[in-house]
Amino acid sequence: MVRNAIRYAALLAALGVVLSSCGLKRHKYDNPITKDTQQPDKVLFDKAINDVEHSRFEVARFTLQTLINTYDTSEYLAKAKLAIADSWFREGGSHGLAQAEAEYKDFILFYPAMEEAAEAQEKVCDIHYKQMEKADRDPMHALRAEDECHQLLVQFPNSKFAPEAQQKLRDIQEVLADSEFRTANFYHTKGSFPAAANRYQGLADQFPLYSQADESLWQLADSYQHMGDRFENQQVAALTRIVKDYPLSAHADAARAKLKEMNRPVPEADPVAVARMKYELENHAKMGPMGHFLGAFRTSPTMNMAAKSGSPQMTGMRPTIPASVPPVAAGTQGVSSEVSVSTVADSSAIDRNPDARANPPAPGSAAGDSATTVSATAVSATQPAAVPPPPVQQSTVTRTGVDINTASVAELQKLPGVNKLQAQRIFAMRPFLSVQDLIRTGLPQKTINRLKPAATVPAKK
């Protein structure tokens, strides 16, 4: 008896699935026209909406296209165009969603002032949001979803869809930040600390709401520590941000202790940051064991750790220049592409002096026949000044009296704990600011401590 009941229940469930797939089940349309009239265009629109609700999408689109072509002045024209886009959206699939996006974009272009334009933009955002893949997969849809949600918040900031778009943007940026975090961890594990620091720095600056932003700052400080004494200020800045902006982090106490050890000021925790982190801890959606198990088989990312408060980043991910790149090489100083014009006193100077273009007259010279010429900066950009090497300090002399900035490879190889390969690496990576700066070469800290000069050992003459 029980077995027969189970069979009947399974049969009814299968029948329900078949009927729903055949279009017999009605899925109510979101934007119907409630006006009761028997005008021909309204009749066509109602018939098309009925077909959309019963998943007869091609029939509905044919009817709506008939309405648009036949009644080109109809008051239902905009609604018909939106309904075509909705039919593609409901049909789904990669082809259907691509067609839906194109139709929604057309609707926004032709009817930007209508209330439904914001909904159309929200659907475009949703198209890519639902196709996002995990952080270690192709980020194309995540980047497109971020752009479309940005557009919704910029173009329709007061629409009812804006709060939902903000949360979607926080979810999207959680996925993008996690992808960047994985890349940074790869470089850090590999020992490529400048590359890791660049990734961690960009992540912390551009995605402060990321659930592991405090962890990225901690790893950032560690990367700068491995890069040597020249990056001590950057290390301190990362530790300071942990204490101030992420006061409830697991690394907050260790960051305070590290700042005290370095004799740097320890900031107070930001009360707003404390309140935000408490809210996040209370509102994070916890995933059960089954969720963790099934997550391995899903292509979509898990966003339960995404922030639930705070303003999402509106500029998107932008590439950054590593701190180890000199400012001149990075193009941040010393280069000018401006064109200046000056007045030459002697108009025949260009014929008599071949170098007249490269030597313009000084400002305030006597005016003769005023002829205007383009100075040397019109021809080429100002050449950047050469960067002087960092000065050699007394602290670069080891305990044995060998200056690591001037010693030969053979002399470096004689240092305690330094082999031939390490000596060649030290020689290639000079200059150093101090003996402690040798940590950039990969020397163990124990070896560096043996090389550090004692206060009573004089420098080698």
Secondary structure, DSSP 4 states (H G I P E B T S, - for coil): -HHHHHHHHHHHHHHHHHHHHTT-S----SS--------HHHHHHHHHHHHHHTT-HHHHHHHHHHHHHH-TT-TTHHHHHHHHHHHHHHH-HHHHHHHHHHHHHHHHHH-TTSTHHHHHHHHHHHHHHTT---TTS--HHHHHHHHHHHHHHHH-TTSTTHHHHHHHHHHHHHHHHHHHHHHHHHHHHHT-HHHHHHHHHHHHHH-TT-TTHHHHHHHHHHHHHHT-GGGHHHHHHHHHHHHHH-TTSTTHHHHHHHHHHTT-PPPPPPHHHHHHHHHHHHHPPPP-HHHHHHHTT-SSPP-TTS-SSSPPPSS-------TTS-HHHHTSSS-B----EEEES-TTHHHH-TTTTTSPPPTTPPPSS-EEEE-HHHHSPBPPPPPPPPPP-GGGB-TTS-BTTT--HHHHHTSTT--HHHHHHHHHT---SSSGGGGGGT--HHHHHHHSPPTTPPPP-
